[in-house]
Amino acid sequence: MSTSVAAVVAHFPDAENGFTTTTSGSVASGATTVGLNSVAGYTNGQPAVFVIDPTDAVKKQTFTGIVDTGGSQITAVKWTAGTNQAHLLGATVVDYATATHIAMISKGILVHANQDGSLIGSVVNNSLTGQTLPANTVGTTSLASNAVTTAKITDANVTNAKLATGATRLGINKVSPATTVAASYTTYATVTATSTGRECEADFRVIVSNANSGGARQVFAKIQCDGVDVTPIDLEQYLFNATGDTPKFFMSYIVSSTPTAGSHTWTLQLRASSAAAVNIVSAVLKVSEIA
């Protein structure tokens, strides 16, 4: 007789070798509860598989359901083999290996495993979603290369010790404004970047000129981070005057600070002792985060 476990939802049956009993009442065709005179040896709430009227070729049926030890009955019955029909009070019920046992177990295993025994990836992923793995259970060989993205890492969840050593460029701004340097501090280069809370270095290089202004001039420079000076003093460059010429002068300096983790803005600001004929030719501001 054919076997179907399509309607079965509890797939791993309890079993008792040599078990036999009889029905405690008549059983209607397709009944969802079967009363038994004994369920000795079975665990309450567990699925089990039985054969009723096993020696009657016409009335023999296989069924599965949930053991109810308190009521000495099988509930949530699913009929898996044989022709649905009524069974008399006192009908014999036995437990021995059947196609239903094997079909149920196979169906349950194939929910999460392939025929070759390997696990189905999507099932594993769904099972792990939202779960917390014990510490140190995922080794380097367990993860595929380039599998972890920044978006998957919780903010502030990576320590400095876990980050690579050496400097990381956060940003660079190169400008050639060819404009007069103002007499009050004015921003000429800006870098906005996100740091991780480590020490940051701001490196600037500027070329300025005294365009035949008729006198010596001075240019002052400073760097700010989020509007706060990070240069220890205002840096000064003396620009001598050369009649009929436009001499160029180079300024360079590196300052460091340790802003908190997050987005920050560094600015290079310049001013001239007199705006007349003092020009900025080019400027570079580079910000790096170091170990």
Sequence and secondary structure as in RCSB ss.txt:
>XXXX:A:sequence
MSTSVAAVVAHFPDAENGFTTTTSGSVASGATTVGLNSVAGYTNGQPAVFVIDPTDAVKKQTFTGIVDTGGSQIT
AVKWTAGTNQAHLLGATVVDYATATHIAMISKGILVHANQDGSLIGSVVNNSLTGQTLPANTVGTTSLASNAVTT
AKITDANVTNAKLATGATRLGINKVSPATTVAASYTTYATVTATSTGRECEADFRVIVSNANSGGARQVFAKIQC
DGVDVTPIDLEQYLFNATGDTPKFFMSYIVSSTPTAGSHTWTLQLRASSAAAVNIVSAVLKVSEIA
>XXXX:A:secstr
  B  TT    S B  TT EEEBSS B TT S EEBS  TT  TT EEEEEESTT TTT EEEEEEEETTTTEEE
EEEEEES    B TT EEE    HHHHHHHHHHHHTTB TTS B HHHHHHHHTT    TT S GGGS TT   G
GGS TT S GGGS SS EEEEEEEE   EE  SS EEEEEEEEEE SS EEEEEEEEEEE S SS EEEEEEEEE
TTEE SSS EEEEE   TT   EEEEEEEEEE   SEEEEEEEEEEESS TTEEEEEEEEEEEE  
